[in-house]
Amino acid sequence: MHRGAAEGSDRGDGVKVHVQFFSRLRDLAGTSSTELEVSDGTTAADLLQLFYSKAPALRDWDKSILIAAGVEFVERDYALKPGDEISIMPPVQGG
């Protein structure tokens, strides 16, 4: 999972991001984190679809997955930026 939607692109216009998975999603993804390059304009929703294609069990969590860029939660229409630290996590539970 080291290259994403920009696979095969030699133009250098990709966006490199670091993605971390937390809790149960880490187990389903089969990794705690990965670096990948995606096409410019890729959204958080596009990123999820990429991971769903590689780890279909993640799709079962689609309606409840939370996404953060850095320390801010983002919507699925968030456009990934170079160097983003993306966190994909299940709903936050408190006590």
N, C-alpha and C positions, 0 to 999 in steps of 0.2 A: 504494500500500500504506500509506496514511496512516491508515486506519481499519480496525478488525478486527471481531471478533465483536460489538462493541457498535454496529455500524453501524445507524443509524436510531434509536438510543436517545437520548431527550432528557431523561432523568431525572438525568443527571449522576452515575450510579453506576458509570461505567466506570473502568478502570484504565489509566493511560497508562504505556507502557514504551518504552524505547529498545532496539532490537535491532541487533546487529552480526553480520555474517557474516565468516568468515575463510577464507583460502586458496581452494581450489577451490569451496567453497560460495558464496563471494562472487560468483564468475563465474556459477554456476548460478542464483543468486537475482537476478542482474542489478543488484545494489546492494551497497554495502559496509555501509550502515546505513539504518535507517528508524525513525521514531517512529510508534506506533500506539496506539489505544485499544481495549481489549478488555473484555468483560464481567467484572464481579466474579466471582471463582471460576474464571477461566480458568487452566488448567494449562499447563505447558511442552509437554505432549503436544498439547493443543488448539492452541497457538501453532504447533507444527510442522505440524499438519494444515492450518491456515490458509495457511501458506507453500507446502505441497505443492500446494494447490489453485491457487495463483497461479504456481508454478514447479515443474511436475511432475517435472523432472529431479532435484530435491532428494530425492525419495522413494527414489531408488536408493541413497542414502547412509543411509537411515533406521536400519539396524541398528548403524551405527558413529558416528553423530553424537553429539557431546558438547555438553552445555548447561551454561552457568554463569550464575549470578545474582551480579553483582558479581565477587568474586574466588573464589567457591566453586562447585565443580561441584555440580549439583543433579540429582535424579531427575526423570523425566518427570511424576510426580504433584505436583511443586512448584507451588503456587498463586502466580501472579504477584502482585506487590505494587506499589502506586503508586510510580512513579519507578525501578523496577528497570532495571538495565543488563543486558540479556540477551545473552550471546555464544553463537553457534551455530557450532561448529567441527568439523572432521574429527578423527580420532584423533590424539593427540599422538605425534610421532615424535622419538626421541632418538638421540643418537650417542655 
